[in-house]
Amino acid sequence: MTFNQYINRRRKELGMTVDELVERSGLPKGTVSKITAGINANPKLSTIEAICRALMCSVDDAMGLAPTSSVFTRAELEYIKKYRSLDSYGRNVMDSILDIEYDRCHPVLRVITRPYYAVSVSAGFGNPLDEPPEDEIEIPDTPEHRRGDYVVRVSGDSMTPAFEDGDLVLVEKNARVDEGDIGIFVLNGESFIKKQGVDELISLNPAYTPRHYGPADSITCCGRVICKLDLQ
C-alpha cells in the first residue's frame, strides 16, 4: 500500500475530509491535495510527520514499514479533542470516571493461598492432616473460599457425580458436619470424602454401599467440604 493509499484509507476510517486534514496538519491545501491524489509520491519527512500526527498514526505504519498498530477511531479522536479542552478540574473528574469504569470492565482477580495436602482422600490413606502440607495452592479470593482452611484431592468415583476422580476440594477444618453434609473423614485409619449419615458414611455413587461405624470404630472428622475448586 502506497503512502497516499494509506492516508486516504485512514481519513475514511476517521470520517475526515481533506479540508479537515489540512486544518489538523497545518500544511498548505495544495500540498495535501497532491499527496492524497497520488501526484506527490515522495513528500518530505516533515510533511509525512505532520500528516501522521493529524491522522493519529505512526510514520512506520503510513509508510508500510511496520505491521498496522492500534489507531484511533473518529469517536476516540473527538473524545481526546474534548478532553484537551477541559480545565484541570474537568480532567480530574474524567480521569476518576475512567478509572472506575476500567476497573469494572477489567476486574483484578485477587487470590489467596491455602495449604495443599497431596494425600488423596478415598484412597485408603490415613489422616491427611497428620503430615505437613506438601505445598500451597492459590485460589480466587471470594467470601466462600476465605472460609476454607486446606485443599485435598479426591480419589476414585465413589462421590460422583458431584466429585470426580482428581477433583480438588476446599475444606473448612473446624466446621460442624451435620447429617447430609459432605466431609473429610478418617475411619479406622482410612481417609474418605463422604456424606454424613446416621452412624454411617454415605457415597453419592449408588454403586458403593454405606460404611457403617459403631463404638468400637475409630472415626475422626477433618472438616466440612465447602466446594469443588475449578482452577483452570
PyMOL commands that set and color helices and strands:
alter all, ss='L'
color gray80, all
select helices_A, chain A and resi 3-14+18-25+29-36+45-55+59-62+74-85+88-105+128-130+143-146
alter helices_A, ss='H'
color red, helices_A
select strands_A, chain A and resi 111-121+135-140+150-154+168-172+182-187+190-196+200-202+211-212+219-229
alter strands_A, ss='S'
color yellow, strands_A
deselect
rebuild
show_as cartoon
